Amino acid sequence: MTEWITNTMTTMGYLGIALLMFLENLFPPIPSELIMPLAGFTVHEGKMSFLPAVIAGVVGTVIGALPWYYIGRIVDEAKIERLADKYGKWITVSAKDIQKANEWFTRHGGKAVLLCRLVPGVRTLISLPAGMNHMPMLPFLLYSTIGTTLWVVFLTAAGYLLGKNYPLVEEYIGPVSKIALLSLVIWFIIWIVRKRNRRYEG
């Protein structure tokens, strides 16, 4: 897969970045943790510019989020979960993954779209519950763009700073993403406690 990603980016340039990030959202096994650090390394080599590379990554990701969003709006939730269990192995998505993303959305609402764009494993699927819950398109695009921009800038900058060692980003992003996920869980617990305290005080 690394060779295919490298060849696509080398051949198509910025359009290749956008295409790869679009496909990464449709098929989660394609890792953004490899695509954007490679783009950062290419910037490091002087073959691309940082800002256009980031823009290409953001545009590709946001457009790639739309098919999942519309599937969530059109297809019944139970049917989506059945299809995921039946065919999801091809894109490493299960009904449990969809339920997890839906729980995130239920807890955090629109903020979940922004926050989950920063958490590998959930970032792609959060578009589904946004569609299932009929989140308005404008806030969906806004939160998606903000979260995606933060993620893409981080990965591209990491690839730029690491140079030829850019594959280390994919290797170490696992522990980092776990810390991010833990931080979000802690934030949610604090939010619940504060909400309950305000209710008792009222």
N, C-alpha and C positions, 0 to 999 in steps of 0.2 A: 504493500500500500504506500509506503514511503516513496518508492521510486515513481509510482503513478502520480502522487501528489506533486513531487518535484518536477516531473516532466510537464504536467499540466500548467504549473506556475511558470516554468521556464518558457514554454511555448506560447502561452496566452497572456502572460503578464498580469496586469491588474484585473482584467476580465477573468483570468484563471482563478485569482483569489476569490472574486465574487462568486464564481461558479462553484468552487470547492466548498465555500461556506454555505452556499445555498443547499448543496447536496448534503452537507454535514447536518443540517437541520431536518432534512427529510429522512436521512439514514444515520442515526446516532453512532453506529460503529466507526464512521469517518470522524477522526478526532480533530477538533479545532485546536487542541493542545499541540498538534504537530503542524497544522496549516499556517497559523499566524506567526509562531516562532520562526518558521522557515521564511516567511515574508520579512520578518525582522532581520534575519540573517542576510537576506538578499539586499535589504536596505543598507546593512552594515558593509556589504561588498560594493556598494555604490551603484547597483544595478536597478534600484527602485528608490522612490522617495517615501518617507515615513507617512505623511498625511494622506496621500492618495492610496497607499496600501491599507491604512486604517479605514478610510471611507469605503473602499471596495469590500473589505471584510464586513463592515457594518451593514452595507446595502444588501450584500448577499445573504447575511443572516436574517435580517428583518423580512426580506421577501420570502426566504425559506420558512419563516414562521407562519406565514399566511395559510398554506395548505392545511396544516394541523389545526389552525384556528377555525377554518371553515368546515373541516370534518367534524369538529366538536359542535358546531352550530347545527349542522345538517343531520348527522347520524345520531341515533339513540345511544345513550351512555352504555346501557347493557350490551347492545350490539357491538359497540367499539371494544368493550372488554372481551367479548367472546371471540372477536376477530383477532385481537391481540394474543390471546391464549392459543389460537389455532395457527396463526401465521407470523406472530411477532418474533419468533425465534430467528427469522431471517434478518430482522433489524434490531435484535436484542431488546424488544419491548414486550412486556407482559401486562396482564390486567392489573397486577399488583403495582406495577410502575405507574399506570394511569391513575389508580386509586390514590397513590401517594401524592402525585402531582395535584390531584383534585383536592386532597386534604390541605395542601399548602395554600391553594387558592381560596378555599373556604375560610381558612384562618386569617389570611392576610389581605384578601381582596386584591385590588389592583397592584398593591405593593409587591405581592408575590411574583408578579410578572417581572418586575425590576430585579428583585432579590434573586430569584431563581435563574436569571440569566447569568449569574455569577457562580452557580453551583453545577459542576459537571454531573451528568446523569439525570438532572431534573430540568436543566435549562431548555432543552428542546421540547419536552413533553408538557411544559407549563402552558403552552399555547392551546392544548386540548381543553383543559378545564376552563380557560378563558372563553373559549368558544361555547362550551357546554353551558356556562353560566351567562351567556349572551352579554359579555363585557363589551361596551361600545368600542367601535373601531379606533377612534381617535386616542382615547386613553391607552388602549392596547398598544398602538404604534408608538406612543410617547414613552411609556414605561419600557417597552421592548428596546427602543432605540437607546435610551439612557443606559440601561443595564448592559446591553450589547456593546456599546461604545466603551464602557469601563473595562469589560472583559477583553475586548479586542486590543485596546491600547495596552493593557497589562501584558498580554501574550506577545504582542509585536515588540514592545520595549524589552521584554525578557530575551527574545530571540536576538534583538539588536545588541544588547549588552553581553550576551554569552558568546556571540560570534559563531564559530564552528561547533561550539558545544551546545548549540540550540536544542538538540534532541533531549538534553537533560530537563528541559521544561516539562515535557510529557512525562518523564520519569518521576519528577518531584511534585507534579501538580496534584497527584493523589493525596498525599498528606496535607497539602495546602488546602485542597477542596474540603477535606474532612474538618479542618480547623474552621473554615468558612461556614460549613454546615453546622458545626457545634456552636459557633457564635450566633447564628441565626436562631437556633433552638433556645439558647440562653436569653436572647433578646425577646423571643416570644413568651418565655416563662415570666420574665420581668414585666412585660406588657400585660399579661393576664393578671399578675399579682396587683399591679397598679390599678387596673380596671376594677378589680374586686374591692380594693381599698376605697376607691372613689365611690363605689356603690354603697358600701357600708357607711361612709362618712355622710353620704347624701341622705 
